[in-house]
């Protein structure tokens, strides 16, 4: 019996039909691009846990995203747009949760091969959360949603962004929060934020697609969707999928028994799992492709550095969307 016949006979999945090993893939990828010492991902011994203090139907729930407000003057940011460092943000921002917003994720390392980010419902479930309020599933949506920067610096995220995020959530009298990251580093940042919120009495669920990163950091509750990065809130253009994913997150928020509780969504991205072989897989790239990616990444880093310096520099009287 051949290997494929063996798999078919017993109904087994393909060997590579497992969560993508982002930590290993990224480490190997950037080493091949010539960036030297690998990035040090955060790893905690323990995870904090704060249970909801009242029924979910009485709770105020906030949405926290790593998506960026669309900036028409910052270049291409539409569906399928390549990485756009100019569209990044480096300060926590807030927006009116009663309104719809045009948020994009062209500034982060999502899976651009297998998804296009053309439906914000797959990464910014604010309308679905408002529906949950209308149905009485939650008490209320917090007055504001919040944007969390994608920052490789542990110190900047933990000491600057997380306290600001906590302060805004506490000002809105939030009981619980859903955090929806997109890129690999977003998953780490959202995990930091979840820990900070729990420490301050706010229960959290991270909704993500990079299982190994979130589990490596260590969070209270994690809803894992085995989808390409950028789709942590459900399949694009599939309202049933998005509603089901949100419902799982709310159930987890309400019923998780202890820290490090992980629930995997039963939804499947595709009958063919081969999409999992592509992301940052250096074995699938030619020498020329590796050189081109190195050059493009160097250019993006220069742009991002300029944006960060401009955005974080103190300016008197400056108007900033990030003030919310």
Secondary structure by P-SEA (a helix, b strand, c coil): ccaaaaaaaaccccccccccaaaaaaaaaaaaacccccbbbbbbcbbbbbccccccccbbbbbbbcccccccccccccccccccccccccbbbbccccccccccccccccccccccccccccccaaaaaaaaaaaccccccccbbbbbcccccaaaaaccaaaaaaaaaaaacccbbbbbbccaaaaaaaaaaaaaaaaacbbbbbbccaaaaaaaacccbbbbbcccccccccccccaaaaaaaaaaaaaaacccccccbbbbbcccccccccccccccccccccaaaaaaaaaaaaaaaaaaaaaaaaaacccccccccccc
